[in-house]
Amino acid sequence: MDFLCIQGGGRLSGEVHISGSKNAALPLLGVTLLGKNDIHIHNLPQVVDIQTFITLLNMLGAKTHFEAGNACINTTSVNQTKAVYDIVRKMRASILVLGPLLARFGHCEVSLPGGCAIGARPVDLHLKALEKMGATIHIESGYIIAKAPQGLKAAEIEFEKITVTGTENIVMAAALARGKTRILNAAREPEVVQLCEVLQESGVQIEGIGSNELIIEGSDRELLNIPSFNVIPDRIEAGTYLCAAAITQSAITLKNICTEHLKAIILKLKEAGFTLYVQEDTISIESLSSIQPFEIITTEYPGFPTDVQAQFMALATQAEGESKIIERLFENRFMHVNELQRMGAKITLDGNCANVHGKTHLLGADVMATDLRASSALVLAALSAKGETRIHRIYHLDRGYEQLEEKLTQLGAKVYRGRE
Ligand code: UD1
């Protein structure tokens, strides 16, 4: 297994190019199951989760070619409708084939994703919504068996809770259903917006894009002609690099970003005292030696994203005073706390609230990556810590960060990958 070794305490400088968004790319790979043409996707991040999704499409019978961030996918040859456990257990987002497969073929079997490090994360809302669209669903031997032999029909769906992949699954299902589906309490994340825009460019009529109410007119199982597109920049990767600069008192510039998607993150950094220079697709952060403590409450977009909560917790260890971090979306997303404590962080936990007592001088240590974003918090802490940190189990990082060591090295960090 690979580990990452970081020699901390240095400053970063220069520019970093932000990759395409993993979380936008996954549903966009799912949407290829609704297409009848060669679909060209650009700016795909070269990370393990994307590779896993492409493997899943291949297992279903699709023809795929993926090289240097560009993919060409044709799913007309798909002749399997089963997403097997071996793939789904590696990546929960495999659930994103459920809506498209069911809408197109009238049946499918998708392994239940099960629990994961950051909490139970059920898919009950996806299933309830598909049932409202006429599907019969039962669980057998760990698989979701979904059937709709006459195709899915439009429905009015109100999500009890905002769910990102739930909204994406239903948007894709609705695109091939019969009639107009109305989704209330829909997720408004930029990744959902891009999915809707690509469907719209493929001829699907969608009203309310970017709002919490979507109306989608389905094609009644007619496959779509999907035009080529570029995946939007990864706002979470961008947030992580901004924190990397912030925690090391460095000035860096991020290229290929969408500042609109970073508003909540920029606002929080400004509250902590940072100066940022924002242009349409570039952002620069100035170095700051005395960070103000801050308060974070994670919420759905456009609120503060849960996917950068861990990175901001690492940053809070360097603030002058007590910061408060409240995690509202996932019940167990504080796995990084123990590991940060091993490096000297002073954090007290009270349910879903973490109080971070800064400023502490972190010391390099052996730490364990537990999930994707928790791992990036450890990278940030390691960059600011004195001495050497070894982060074990970095396969989590490889799932979502493209060329992490290369990008950090280019910024001047002392990082190398080893094998144990
Ligand atoms: C997506 C993102 C993930 C991000 C999360 C929240 C992808 C691939 N992943 O995950 O990085 O952290 O949004 O922004 O895009 N819930 C239910 N029942 C359901 C579905 C969700 O109870 O059927 C709950 C979840 O347990 C969680 C909350 O709803 O507490 C939000 O989860 P959801 O938005 O669905 O997260 P994901 O789509 O899995």
Boltz pocket constraint, residues with backbone or C-beta under 6 A from the ligand:
constraints:
  - pocket:
      binder: B
      contacts: [[A, 22], [A, 23], [A, 26], [A, 93], [A, 119], [A, 120], [A, 121], [A, 122], [A, 123], [A, 124], [A, 125], [A, 126], [A, 127], [A, 161], [A, 162], [A, 163], [A, 164], [A, 165], [A, 166], [A, 191], [A, 306], [A, 307], [A, 328], [A, 329], [A, 330], [A, 331]]
      max_distance: 6.0
